[in-house]
Amino acid sequence: MTEPNEALKPDDFPLEAEKGRVCRQDGKPIARTDTEAMAHEIAERLNAEEHRREEDKWSA
């Protein structure tokens, strides 16, 4: 898992969910969840937020 205060970087995206874990591109887990569905939901939301952030950066 990443260090508690370690921020995600653009290179960490897109995040993936596998077996109740949310993982960075390099496969390093960043979070554990109670269910696989929850891991997928968290990864999806974080990926969407990062995508919006990147779009905002290029549209400015």
N, CA, C and O atoms as a GROMACS GRO file, in nm:
protein
  240
    1MET      N    1   0.085  -0.117   0.000
    1MET     CA    2   0.000   0.000   0.000
    1MET      C    3   0.089   0.123   0.000
    1MET      O    4   0.203   0.119   0.047
    2THR      N    5   0.037   0.232  -0.052
    2THR     CA    6   0.113   0.356  -0.051
    2THR      C    7   0.121   0.409   0.091
    2THR      O    8   0.042   0.371   0.178
    3GLU      N    9   0.217   0.497   0.113
    3GLU     CA   10   0.228   0.560   0.244
    3GLU      C   11   0.100   0.639   0.271
    3GLU      O   12   0.039   0.686   0.175
    4PRO      N   13   0.058   0.656   0.396
    4PRO     CA   14  -0.069   0.721   0.427
    4PRO      C   15  -0.087   0.859   0.365
    4PRO      O   16  -0.198   0.893   0.324
    5ASN      N   17   0.017   0.938   0.356
    5ASN     CA   18   0.003   1.073   0.302
    5ASN      C   19   0.061   1.088   0.162
    5ASN      O   20   0.079   1.200   0.114
    6GLU      N   21   0.092   0.977   0.097
    6GLU     CA   22   0.149   0.981  -0.037
    6GLU      C   23   0.039   1.011  -0.139
    6GLU      O   24  -0.057   0.936  -0.152
    7ALA      N   25   0.054   1.120  -0.210
    7ALA     CA   26  -0.046   1.161  -0.308
    7ALA      C   27  -0.032   1.079  -0.437
    7ALA      O   28   0.078   1.038  -0.474
    8LEU      N   29  -0.144   1.058  -0.503
    8LEU     CA   30  -0.141   0.992  -0.632
    8LEU      C   31  -0.088   1.090  -0.735
    8LEU      O   32  -0.113   1.210  -0.727
    9LYS      N   33  -0.015   1.038  -0.832
    9LYS     CA   34   0.043   1.119  -0.939
    9LYS      C   35  -0.026   1.083  -1.070
    9LYS      O   36  -0.084   0.974  -1.081
   10PRO      N   37  -0.023   1.170  -1.169
   10PRO     CA   38  -0.088   1.140  -1.297
   10PRO      C   39  -0.042   1.007  -1.358
   10PRO      O   40  -0.121   0.940  -1.424
   11ASP      N   41   0.084   0.970  -1.336
   11ASP     CA   42   0.134   0.843  -1.392
   11ASP      C   43   0.072   0.721  -1.325
   11ASP      O   44   0.082   0.610  -1.378
   12ASP      N   45   0.008   0.740  -1.210
   12ASP     CA   46  -0.056   0.629  -1.139
   12ASP      C   47  -0.188   0.588  -1.204
   12ASP      O   48  -0.241   0.481  -1.174
   13PHE      N   49  -0.242   0.672  -1.290
   13PHE     CA   50  -0.373   0.649  -1.351
   13PHE      C   51  -0.359   0.585  -1.487
   13PHE      O   52  -0.256   0.602  -1.552
   14PRO      N   53  -0.460   0.512  -1.533
   14PRO     CA   54  -0.585   0.483  -1.464
   14PRO      C   55  -0.564   0.378  -1.357
   14PRO      O   56  -0.482   0.287  -1.372
   15LEU      N   57  -0.639   0.391  -1.250
   15LEU     CA   58  -0.637   0.294  -1.142
   15LEU      C   59  -0.717   0.172  -1.184
   15LEU      O   60  -0.807   0.181  -1.268
   16GLU      N   61  -0.684   0.059  -1.127
   16GLU     CA   62  -0.754  -0.065  -1.157
   16GLU      C   63  -0.802  -0.128  -1.027
   16GLU      O   64  -0.743  -0.106  -0.921
   17ALA      N   65  -0.907  -0.206  -1.036
   17ALA     CA   66  -0.960  -0.277  -0.919
   17ALA      C   67  -0.943  -0.425  -0.941
   17ALA      O   68  -0.971  -0.477  -1.049
   18GLU      N   69  -0.895  -0.493  -0.838
   18GLU     CA   70  -0.883  -0.638  -0.846
   18GLU      C   71  -0.893  -0.700  -0.708
   18GLU      O   72  -0.819  -0.662  -0.617
   19LYS      N   73  -0.983  -0.792  -0.692
   19LYS     CA   74  -1.000  -0.868  -0.568
   19LYS      C   75  -1.005  -0.781  -0.443
   19LYS      O   76  -0.935  -0.809  -0.345
   20GLY      N   77  -1.088  -0.678  -0.446
   20GLY     CA   78  -1.104  -0.595  -0.327
   20GLY      C   79  -0.990  -0.499  -0.301
   20GLY      O   80  -0.974  -0.449  -0.190
   21ARG      N   81  -0.910  -0.472  -0.402
   21ARG     CA   82  -0.801  -0.375  -0.390
   21ARG      C   83  -0.808  -0.277  -0.505
   21ARG      O   84  -0.850  -0.312  -0.616
   22VAL      N   85  -0.768  -0.153  -0.479
   22VAL     CA   86  -0.754  -0.051  -0.582
   22VAL      C   87  -0.604  -0.038  -0.603
   22VAL      O   88  -0.529  -0.016  -0.508
   23CYS      N   89  -0.560  -0.052  -0.729
   23CYS     CA   90  -0.417  -0.055  -0.760
   23CYS      C   91  -0.379   0.051  -0.862
   23CYS      O   92  -0.458   0.090  -0.947
   24ARG      N   93  -0.254   0.096  -0.850
   24ARG     CA   94  -0.197   0.190  -0.948
   24ARG      C   95  -0.161   0.115  -1.075
   24ARG      O   96  -0.174  -0.007  -1.081
   25GLN      N   97  -0.117   0.189  -1.176
   25GLN     CA   98  -0.077   0.129  -1.304
   25GLN      C   99   0.032   0.024  -1.286
   25GLN      O  100   0.033  -0.076  -1.357
   26ASP      N  101   0.125   0.046  -1.193
   26ASP     CA  102   0.235  -0.048  -1.172
   26ASP      C  103   0.196  -0.168  -1.088
   26ASP      O  104   0.279  -0.253  -1.058
   27GLY      N  105   0.068  -0.176  -1.050
   27GLY     CA  106   0.018  -0.289  -0.974
   27GLY      C  107   0.026  -0.273  -0.823
   27GLY      O  108  -0.023  -0.359  -0.749
   28LYS      N  109   0.087  -0.164  -0.776
   28LYS     CA  110   0.099  -0.143  -0.632
   28LYS      C  111  -0.038  -0.104  -0.576
   28LYS      O  112  -0.098  -0.008  -0.622
   29PRO      N  113  -0.087  -0.177  -0.476
   29PRO     CA  114  -0.218  -0.145  -0.418
   29PRO      C  115  -0.215  -0.014  -0.341
   29PRO      O  116  -0.118   0.016  -0.271
   30ILE      N  117  -0.322   0.064  -0.354
   30ILE     CA  118  -0.332   0.191  -0.280
   30ILE      C  119  -0.443   0.186  -0.177
   30ILE      O  120  -0.446   0.269  -0.085
   31ALA      N  121  -0.535   0.088  -0.191
   31ALA     CA  122  -0.645   0.078  -0.095
   31ALA      C  123  -0.702  -0.063  -0.097
   31ALA      O  124  -0.700  -0.131  -0.199
   32ARG      N  125  -0.752  -0.104   0.017
   32ARG     CA  126  -0.823  -0.231   0.028
   32ARG      C  127  -0.968  -0.199   0.062
   32ARG      O  128  -0.996  -0.104   0.135
   33THR      N  129  -1.059  -0.279   0.010
   33THR     CA  130  -1.201  -0.258   0.036
   33THR      C  131  -1.264  -0.388   0.085
   33THR      O  132  -1.203  -0.495   0.078
   34ASP      N  133  -1.386  -0.376   0.133
   34ASP     CA  134  -1.458  -0.494   0.183
   34ASP      C  135  -1.506  -0.584   0.070
   34ASP      O  136  -1.516  -0.706   0.086
   35THR      N  137  -1.536  -0.523  -0.045
   35THR     CA  138  -1.589  -0.600  -0.156
   35THR      C  139  -1.520  -0.560  -0.286
   35THR      O  140  -1.463  -0.452  -0.298
   36GLU      N  141  -1.526  -0.650  -0.382
   36GLU     CA  142  -1.469  -0.621  -0.513
   36GLU      C  143  -1.549  -0.510  -0.582
   36GLU      O  144  -1.491  -0.427  -0.652
   37ALA      N  145  -1.680  -0.508  -0.562
   37ALA     CA  146  -1.764  -0.404  -0.622
   37ALA      C  147  -1.725  -0.266  -0.571
   37ALA      O  148  -1.723  -0.169  -0.647
   38MET      N  149  -1.695  -0.258  -0.442
   38MET     CA  150  -1.654  -0.131  -0.384
   38MET      C  151  -1.521  -0.085  -0.444
   38MET      O  152  -1.503   0.034  -0.472
   39ALA      N  153  -1.429  -0.176  -0.464
   39ALA     CA  154  -1.300  -0.142  -0.525
   39ALA      C  155  -1.320  -0.088  -0.666
   39ALA      O  156  -1.256   0.010  -0.705
   40HIS      N  157  -1.409  -0.151  -0.742
   40HIS     CA  158  -1.438  -0.104  -0.878
   40HIS      C  159  -1.498   0.036  -0.876
   40HIS      O  160  -1.462   0.121  -0.957
   41GLU      N  161  -1.590   0.060  -0.784
   41GLU     CA  162  -1.656   0.191  -0.773
   41GLU      C  163  -1.554   0.300  -0.738
   41GLU      O  164  -1.555   0.407  -0.798
   42ILE      N  165  -1.467   0.272  -0.643
   42ILE     CA  166  -1.366   0.371  -0.603
   42ILE      C  167  -1.271   0.400  -0.718
   42ILE      O  168  -1.241   0.516  -0.747
   43ALA      N  169  -1.223   0.296  -0.784
   43ALA     CA  170  -1.131   0.314  -0.897
   43ALA      C  171  -1.198   0.395  -1.008
   43ALA      O  172  -1.137   0.485  -1.065
   44GLU      N  173  -1.324   0.363  -1.038
   44GLU     CA  174  -1.398   0.434  -1.142
   44GLU      C  175  -1.413   0.582  -1.109
   44GLU      O  176  -1.392   0.668  -1.195
   45ARG      N  177  -1.449   0.612  -0.986
   45ARG     CA  178  -1.467   0.752  -0.946
   45ARG      C  179  -1.336   0.829  -0.947
   45ARG      O  180  -1.331   0.943  -0.995
   46LEU      N  181  -1.228   0.769  -0.896
   46LEU     CA  182  -1.100   0.837  -0.896
   46LEU      C  183  -1.049   0.858  -1.039
   46LEU      O  184  -0.992   0.963  -1.070
   47ASN      N  185  -1.069   0.759  -1.126
   47ASN     CA  186  -1.028   0.774  -1.266
   47ASN      C  187  -1.107   0.886  -1.334
   47ASN      O  188  -1.050   0.964  -1.410
   48ALA      N  189  -1.236   0.894  -1.307
   48ALA     CA  190  -1.319   0.999  -1.367
   48ALA      C  191  -1.275   1.137  -1.319
   48ALA      O  192  -1.269   1.232  -1.397
   49GLU      N  193  -1.246   1.148  -1.191
   49GLU     CA  194  -1.201   1.276  -1.135
   49GLU      C  195  -1.067   1.318  -1.196
   49GLU      O  196  -1.047   1.435  -1.230
   50GLU      N  197  -0.976   1.224  -1.210
   50GLU     CA  198  -0.845   1.257  -1.271
   50GLU      C  199  -0.863   1.296  -1.417
   50GLU      O  200  -0.795   1.387  -1.466
   51HIS      N  201  -0.953   1.229  -1.486
   51HIS     CA  202  -0.980   1.263  -1.626
   51HIS      C  203  -1.032   1.406  -1.638
   51HIS      O  204  -0.988   1.482  -1.724
   52ARG      N  205  -1.125   1.444  -1.550
   52ARG     CA  206  -1.178   1.582  -1.550
   52ARG      C  207  -1.067   1.682  -1.519
   52ARG      O  208  -1.060   1.789  -1.580
   53ARG      N  209  -0.983   1.648  -1.425
   53ARG     CA  210  -0.873   1.737  -1.388
   53ARG      C  211  -0.778   1.759  -1.506
   53ARG      O  212  -0.733   1.871  -1.530
   54GLU      N  213  -0.747   1.652  -1.578
   54GLU     CA  214  -0.661   1.665  -1.695
   54GLU      C  215  -0.728   1.748  -1.805
   54GLU      O  216  -0.662   1.830  -1.869
   55GLU      N  217  -0.857   1.726  -1.828
   55GLU     CA  218  -0.929   1.805  -1.928
   55GLU      C  219  -0.928   1.953  -1.890
   55GLU      O  220  -0.906   2.039  -1.975
   56ASP      N  221  -0.952   1.983  -1.763
   56ASP     CA  222  -0.951   2.123  -1.717
   56ASP      C  223  -0.814   2.186  -1.739
   56ASP      O  224  -0.804   2.303  -1.776
   57LYS      N  225  -0.709   2.110  -1.715
   57LYS     CA  226  -0.574   2.162  -1.731
   57LYS      C  227  -0.548   2.200  -1.878
   57LYS      O  228  -0.484   2.302  -1.905
   58TRP      N  229  -0.596   2.119  -1.972
   58TRP     CA  230  -0.571   2.146  -2.112
   58TRP      C  231  -0.667   2.248  -2.171
   58TRP      O  232  -0.636   2.310  -2.273
   59SER      N  233  -0.782   2.267  -2.110
   59SER     CA  234  -0.880   2.363  -2.164
   59SER      C  235  -0.853   2.505  -2.117
   59SER      O  236  -0.908   2.600  -2.174
   60ALA      N  237  -0.771   2.521  -2.018
   60ALA     CA  238  -0.742   2.655  -1.964
   60ALA      C  239  -0.644   2.731  -2.049
   60ALA      O  240  -0.610   2.845  -2.018
   0.00000   0.00000   0.00000
